[in-house]
């Protein structure tokens, strides 16, 4: 399984990523150097959205689609979903 996720950083910016293990990845973003460079200076982060996919291709396509959205559209996506 693959997951696409959106994190809200401490400065209220949003970060979108893909992983096979949500719990591990959020821990990496918050506590280690394995997290993204973007989130390392914007800790702590919290997960505000996630969606499960059967394979990497589907997850990557959704990640790409979300990354192209403006912030208001991302917030709309987040508000209409449940974690």
Secondary structure, 3 states (H helix, E strand, C coil): CEEEEEEECCCCCEEEEEECCHHHHHHHHHHCCCCCHHHHCCCCCEEEEEEEECCHHHHHHHHHHHHHCCHHHHHHHHHCCCC
